[in-house]
Amino acid sequence: MAGEGQARYRHATRLLICADAGGANGYRVRAWKSELAGFAHAAGLEVTVCHFPPGTSKWNTIEHRLFSRISTNWRGRPLTSHEVVVNTIGATTTRTGLSVHAEFDPGSYPVGITVSDEVMQGLPLTAHDWHPTWNYTVRPEPPAPPPLPRYQDRTQPADRAPDWLHHPTLTGMGHTAFSDLLAGVEQHLGDHPPISLHHKRARHRILRRGPLSLSDRLLVTILRHRWKTQLRALTLLLGAPANAVGDAVREMTPILDALHRRPAQRRSPHPRRQTSPTSSGQAPPRTPSNRSARPRVVDADVVAIGAGAAAAQVLGRSDA
């Protein structure tokens, strides 16, 4: 019997459905409207739905022409199996020529499915002027694409890191390996979206990923763990706002741990010089002159990265 309506009404472009006010096809059920939009698009029909007012389901003529006859033929027999139900409905007849065809539907219809507000707003549904909640028309159009998940970056910022900062001498991996690691991080973020906490402090808002791109966030995390580079030095190299690099390291480190890809710290070729212990076993106190003569760590990191950049350029020229 599937497709009988298409055979009888070959040139039909519209379909009218008279439904009850409650139940699975009620006017408040979102799943009903969502699935109806999919049917209208697949069938190419403009579907108009008119719900009976609450408490007036007996106004529907099918209640008197079909359902009442099925109840009379049933006569209260126990419905012990699906076969008994289908046969009881299919055996319903009347003297005026009523015949019923019933089939068992083996499809699966899971319960508890929710339809979000964004999906409802994207349905091609036009409400009528008179009782718009009970009367509406679904156009045969594809539904609007679902909105992006809230954890994804809607506006991905541009990369701030210079090209030489991606050299294998600094990152410990080639460009192909870095691209593969970046793809793995993106896949991990897609499979494990962060939870939106809606914190008042802007730097801890999960919805805002910050001014750094995903590639820059991964790069500064690798440099931080590989060379123990100061956050201020990385901030100066990228020209990033304050706290952006620290937020990126805190975000990317658990992801690298989950992927078992956190880079090991590179040992320095110049070990620290050990001072001779005093008789009391305590280190000698620092004098103001020693404190003032101590070089700044940030400047040392910048010089080290600059030396690495120069070495990278030299290596690139030698390779060429």
VENURUR-V133565 format. One record per residue. RES is the residue in three letters. PHI is phi in whole degrees, -180 to 180 (NA if undefined). NEAR is the number of other ideal C-beta (glycine too) atoms within 10 Angstrom. D_FIRST is the distance of its C-alpha to the first C-alpha in whole Angstrom. Layout:
res=RES phi=PHI near=NEAR d_first=D_FIRST
res=RES phi=PHI near=NEAR d_first=D_FIRST
This chain:
res=MET phi=NA near=7 d_first=0
res=ALA phi=-67 near=6 d_first=4
res=GLY phi=85 near=7 d_first=6
res=GLU phi=-68 near=9 d_first=6
res=GLY phi=-65 near=13 d_first=9
res=GLN phi=-67 near=11 d_first=10
res=ALA phi=-71 near=7 d_first=10
res=ARG phi=-82 near=8 d_first=12
res=TYR phi=-125 near=12 d_first=14
res=ARG phi=-69 near=7 d_first=15
res=HIS phi=-104 near=4 d_first=19
res=ALA phi=-74 near=13 d_first=18
res=THR phi=-120 near=9 d_first=20
res=ARG phi=-133 near=11 d_first=20
res=LEU phi=-142 near=17 d_first=18
res=LEU phi=-109 near=10 d_first=19
res=ILE phi=-121 near=12 d_first=19
res=CYS phi=-103 near=13 d_first=21
res=ALA phi=-119 near=20 d_first=22
res=ASP phi=-72 near=20 d_first=24
res=ALA phi=-85 near=17 d_first=27
res=GLY phi=-126 near=15 d_first=27
res=GLY phi=84 near=10 d_first=25
res=ALA phi=-68 near=10 d_first=23
res=ASN phi=-110 near=17 d_first=22
res=GLY phi=-73 near=13 d_first=26
res=TYR phi=-74 near=22 d_first=28
res=ARG phi=-99 near=10 d_first=30
res=VAL phi=-82 near=16 d_first=28
res=ARG phi=-73 near=15 d_first=28
res=ALA phi=-62 near=14 d_first=25
res=TRP phi=-62 near=17 d_first=23
res=LYS phi=-70 near=19 d_first=25
res=SER phi=-67 near=17 d_first=25
res=GLU phi=-69 near=15 d_first=21
res=LEU phi=-66 near=20 d_first=20
res=ALA phi=-66 near=23 d_first=23
res=GLY phi=-65 near=13 d_first=21
res=PHE phi=-66 near=13 d_first=18
res=ALA phi=-63 near=23 d_first=19
res=HIS phi=-70 near=17 d_first=21
res=ALA phi=-70 near=10 d_first=18
res=ALA phi=-85 near=14 d_first=16
res=GLY phi=71 near=9 d_first=20
res=LEU phi=-115 near=19 d_first=19
res=GLU phi=-89 near=18 d_first=22
res=VAL phi=-99 near=20 d_first=21
res=THR phi=-108 near=17 d_first=23
res=VAL phi=-115 near=21 d_first=23
res=CYS phi=-124 near=15 d_first=25
res=HIS phi=-88 near=22 d_first=26
res=PHE phi=-69 near=17 d_first=27
res=PRO phi=-61 near=12 d_first=31
res=PRO phi=-58 near=12 d_first=32
res=GLY phi=84 near=10 d_first=32
res=THR phi=-123 near=11 d_first=30
res=SER phi=-65 near=17 d_first=26
res=LYS phi=-72 near=12 d_first=27
res=TRP phi=-71 near=12 d_first=27
res=ASN phi=-71 near=15 d_first=23
res=THR phi=-65 near=9 d_first=22
res=ILE phi=-68 near=10 d_first=19
res=GLU phi=-64 near=12 d_first=21
res=HIS phi=-94 near=11 d_first=22
res=ARG phi=-86 near=12 d_first=19
res=LEU phi=-125 near=16 d_first=17
res=PHE phi=-64 near=14 d_first=19
res=SER phi=-66 near=12 d_first=22
res=ARG phi=-69 near=16 d_first=20
res=ILE phi=-65 near=15 d_first=19
res=SER phi=-65 near=11 d_first=23
res=THR phi=-67 near=10 d_first=24
res=ASN phi=-73 near=16 d_first=22
res=TRP phi=-70 near=15 d_first=23
res=ARG phi=59 near=7 d_first=27
res=GLY phi=72 near=6 d_first=28
res=ARG phi=-70 near=9 d_first=27
res=PRO phi=-65 near=6 d_first=27
res=LEU phi=-94 near=11 d_first=24
res=THR phi=-87 near=8 d_first=26
res=SER phi=-155 near=9 d_first=23
res=HIS phi=-65 near=11 d_first=19
res=GLU phi=-63 near=10 d_first=18
res=VAL phi=-64 near=13 d_first=20
res=VAL phi=-64 near=14 d_first=18
res=VAL phi=-65 near=14 d_first=15
res=ASN phi=-68 near=11 d_first=16
res=THR phi=-65 near=17 d_first=18
res=ILE phi=-70 near=17 d_first=15
res=GLY phi=-69 near=15 d_first=13
res=ALA phi=-87 near=13 d_first=16
res=THR phi=-78 near=18 d_first=17
res=THR phi=-142 near=12 d_first=17
res=THR phi=-137 near=13 d_first=20
res=ARG phi=-70 near=5 d_first=22
res=THR phi=-84 near=6 d_first=21
res=GLY phi=102 near=6 d_first=18
res=LEU phi=-72 near=11 d_first=16
res=SER phi=-134 near=9 d_first=13
res=VAL phi=-119 near=15 d_first=11
res=HIS phi=-114 near=8 d_first=8
res=ALA phi=-129 near=15 d_first=9
res=GLU phi=-133 near=10 d_first=9
res=PHE phi=-85 near=9 d_first=12
res=ASP phi=-100 near=9 d_first=13
res=PRO phi=-83 near=6 d_first=16
res=GLY phi=-66 near=5 d_first=17
res=SER phi=-104 near=5 d_first=20
res=TYR phi=-128 near=9 d_first=21
res=PRO phi=-67 near=5 d_first=25
res=VAL phi=-104 near=5 d_first=27
res=GLY phi=80 near=4 d_first=30
res=ILE phi=-81 near=10 d_first=29
res=THR phi=-107 near=7 d_first=31
res=VAL phi=-115 near=15 d_first=31
res=SER phi=-75 near=11 d_first=35
res=ASP phi=-66 near=9 d_first=36
res=GLU phi=-65 near=11 d_first=36
res=VAL phi=-67 near=17 d_first=33
res=MET phi=-65 near=14 d_first=32
res=GLN phi=-69 near=10 d_first=35
res=GLY phi=-88 near=17 d_first=33
res=LEU phi=-73 near=21 d_first=29
res=PRO phi=-78 near=16 d_first=29
res=LEU phi=-118 near=21 d_first=29
res=THR phi=-119 near=12 d_first=31
res=ALA phi=-82 near=12 d_first=32
res=HIS phi=-80 near=14 d_first=32
res=ASP phi=-72 near=6 d_first=36
res=TRP phi=-96 near=7 d_first=35
res=HIS phi=49 near=13 d_first=34
res=PRO phi=-63 near=12 d_first=33
res=THR phi=-75 near=11 d_first=32
res=TRP phi=-100 near=17 d_first=30
res=ASN phi=-131 near=15 d_first=29
res=TYR phi=-158 near=20 d_first=28
res=THR phi=-127 near=17 d_first=26
res=VAL phi=-105 near=23 d_first=25
res=ARG phi=-81 near=15 d_first=25
res=PRO phi=-78 near=18 d_first=23
res=GLU phi=-125 near=13 d_first=26
res=PRO phi=-68 near=12 d_first=27
res=PRO phi=-66 near=16 d_first=29
res=ALA phi=-63 near=12 d_first=32
res=PRO phi=-62 near=7 d_first=33
res=PRO phi=-64 near=10 d_first=34
res=PRO phi=-67 near=14 d_first=38
res=LEU phi=-66 near=10 d_first=41
res=PRO phi=-59 near=10 d_first=42
res=ARG phi=-69 near=11 d_first=45
res=TYR phi=-84 near=15 d_first=47
res=GLN phi=-85 near=14 d_first=46
res=ASP phi=-79 near=14 d_first=49
res=ARG phi=-74 near=10 d_first=48
res=THR phi=-126 near=5 d_first=51
res=GLN phi=-75 near=11 d_first=52
res=PRO phi=-68 near=14 d_first=56
res=ALA phi=-75 near=9 d_first=58
res=ASP phi=-69 near=16 d_first=60
res=ARG phi=-99 near=18 d_first=64
res=ALA phi=-70 near=21 d_first=65
res=PRO phi=-69 near=12 d_first=67
res=ASP phi=-66 near=10 d_first=66
res=TRP phi=-67 near=17 d_first=69
res=LEU phi=-73 near=21 d_first=68
res=HIS phi=-92 near=18 d_first=65
res=HIS phi=-64 near=18 d_first=68
res=PRO phi=-58 near=13 d_first=67
res=THR phi=-63 near=13 d_first=71
res=LEU phi=-92 near=22 d_first=70
res=THR phi=-87 near=20 d_first=66
res=GLY phi=78 near=15 d_first=67
res=MET phi=-152 near=17 d_first=63
res=GLY phi=-75 near=12 d_first=63
res=HIS phi=-65 near=12 d_first=60
res=THR phi=-67 near=8 d_first=57
res=ALA phi=-66 near=13 d_first=58
res=PHE phi=-67 near=18 d_first=58
res=SER phi=-65 near=12 d_first=55
res=ASP phi=-66 near=13 d_first=53
res=LEU phi=-65 near=18 d_first=54
res=LEU phi=-63 near=15 d_first=53
res=ALA phi=-65 near=10 d_first=50
res=GLY phi=-66 near=16 d_first=50
res=VAL phi=-66 near=21 d_first=51
res=GLU phi=-62 near=13 d_first=48
res=GLN phi=-65 near=11 d_first=46
res=HIS phi=-66 near=15 d_first=48
res=LEU phi=-65 near=18 d_first=48
res=GLY phi=-70 near=11 d_first=44
res=ASP phi=-81 near=8 d_first=43
res=HIS phi=-129 near=12 d_first=46
res=PRO phi=-66 near=13 d_first=46
res=PRO phi=-68 near=12 d_first=49
res=ILE phi=-84 near=8 d_first=49
res=SER phi=-82 near=11 d_first=50
res=LEU phi=-95 near=10 d_first=53
res=HIS phi=54 near=9 d_first=54
res=HIS phi=-74 near=11 d_first=57
res=LYS phi=-70 near=7 d_first=60
res=ARG phi=-75 near=6 d_first=62
res=ALA phi=-65 near=9 d_first=60
res=ARG phi=-72 near=14 d_first=61
res=HIS phi=-106 near=12 d_first=59
res=ARG phi=-76 near=14 d_first=56
res=ILE phi=-73 near=15 d_first=53
res=LEU phi=-68 near=14 d_first=51
res=ARG phi=-100 near=11 d_first=54
res=ARG phi=-86 near=22 d_first=55
res=GLY phi=97 near=20 d_first=58
res=PRO phi=-83 near=16 d_first=60
res=LEU phi=-100 near=24 d_first=60
res=SER phi=-73 near=18 d_first=57
res=LEU phi=-65 near=19 d_first=55
res=SER phi=-65 near=18 d_first=57
res=ASP phi=-67 near=23 d_first=60
res=ARG phi=-64 near=24 d_first=59
res=LEU phi=-70 near=25 d_first=59
res=LEU phi=-65 near=25 d_first=62
res=VAL phi=-66 near=27 d_first=64
res=THR phi=-68 near=23 d_first=63
res=ILE phi=-64 near=24 d_first=64
res=LEU phi=-65 near=25 d_first=67
res=ARG phi=-66 near=22 d_first=68
res=HIS phi=-79 near=18 d_first=67
res=ARG phi=-80 near=17 d_first=69
res=TRP phi=-115 near=21 d_first=72
res=LYS phi=55 near=12 d_first=72
res=THR phi=-71 near=22 d_first=73
res=GLN phi=-65 near=18 d_first=74
res=LEU phi=-64 near=20 d_first=71
res=ARG phi=-66 near=16 d_first=73
res=ALA phi=-64 near=22 d_first=74
res=LEU phi=-64 near=28 d_first=70
res=THR phi=-63 near=18 d_first=70
res=LEU phi=-68 near=15 d_first=73
res=LEU phi=-66 near=21 d_first=71
res=LEU phi=-90 near=21 d_first=68
res=GLY phi=65 near=11 d_first=69
res=ALA phi=-90 near=24 d_first=67
res=PRO phi=-65 near=13 d_first=67
res=ALA phi=-63 near=10 d_first=69
res=ASN phi=72 near=13 d_first=67
res=ALA phi=-70 near=22 d_first=64
res=VAL phi=-69 near=28 d_first=65
res=GLY phi=-62 near=17 d_first=66
res=ASP phi=-63 near=20 d_first=62
res=ALA phi=-66 near=27 d_first=61
res=VAL phi=-65 near=18 d_first=62
res=ARG phi=-67 near=12 d_first=61
res=GLU phi=-80 near=19 d_first=58
res=MET phi=-82 near=21 d_first=58
res=THR phi=-61 near=14 d_first=60
res=PRO phi=-62 near=12 d_first=57
res=ILE phi=-70 near=18 d_first=55
res=LEU phi=-64 near=19 d_first=57
res=ASP phi=-66 near=10 d_first=58
res=ALA phi=-66 near=14 d_first=54
res=LEU phi=-88 near=13 d_first=54
res=HIS phi=57 near=6 d_first=57
res=ARG phi=-127 near=16 d_first=59
res=ARG phi=-69 near=17 d_first=61
res=PRO phi=-70 near=17 d_first=64
res=ALA phi=-77 near=8 d_first=68
res=GLN phi=-70 near=11 d_first=71
res=ARG phi=-82 near=12 d_first=73
res=ARG phi=-73 near=7 d_first=76
res=SER phi=-77 near=10 d_first=79
res=PRO phi=-71 near=5 d_first=82
res=HIS phi=-115 near=6 d_first=85
res=PRO phi=-67 near=7 d_first=85
res=ARG phi=-69 near=6 d_first=86
res=ARG phi=-82 near=5 d_first=90
res=GLN phi=-86 near=6 d_first=91
res=THR phi=-87 near=8 d_first=94
res=SER phi=-71 near=5 d_first=97
res=PRO phi=-71 near=10 d_first=96
res=THR phi=-84 near=9 d_first=99
res=SER phi=-66 near=5 d_first=101
res=SER phi=-83 near=7 d_first=100
res=GLY phi=83 near=6 d_first=96
res=GLN phi=-113 near=8 d_first=95
res=ALA phi=-70 near=9 d_first=94
res=PRO phi=-68 near=11 d_first=97
res=PRO phi=-67 near=6 d_first=96
res=ARG phi=-80 near=9 d_first=95
res=THR phi=-93 near=9 d_first=97
res=PRO phi=-58 near=7 d_first=97
res=SER phi=-67 near=8 d_first=98
res=ASN phi=-66 near=10 d_first=95
res=ARG phi=-66 near=8 d_first=92
res=SER phi=-73 near=7 d_first=93
res=ALA phi=-82 near=8 d_first=93
res=ARG phi=-70 near=9 d_first=90
res=PRO phi=-70 near=8 d_first=87
res=ARG phi=-75 near=10 d_first=84
res=VAL phi=-68 near=13 d_first=81
res=VAL phi=-63 near=16 d_first=79
res=ASP phi=-64 near=11 d_first=81
res=ALA phi=-64 near=12 d_first=81
res=ASP phi=-66 near=21 d_first=78
res=VAL phi=-63 near=18 d_first=78
res=VAL phi=-65 near=12 d_first=80
res=ALA phi=-64 near=15 d_first=79
res=ILE phi=-69 near=20 d_first=75
res=GLY phi=-64 near=12 d_first=77
res=ALA phi=-65 near=10 d_first=79
res=GLY phi=-63 near=17 d_first=76
res=ALA phi=-65 near=18 d_first=74
res=ALA phi=-64 near=11 d_first=78
res=ALA phi=-64 near=14 d_first=77
res=ALA phi=-64 near=18 d_first=74
res=GLN phi=-66 near=12 d_first=75
res=VAL phi=-65 near=11 d_first=78
res=LEU phi=-62 near=13 d_first=75
res=GLY phi=-66 near=12 d_first=73
res=ARG phi=-70 near=8 d_first=76
res=SER phi=-66 near=7 d_first=77
res=ASP phi=-65 near=6 d_first=73
res=ALA phi=-66 near=5 d_first=73
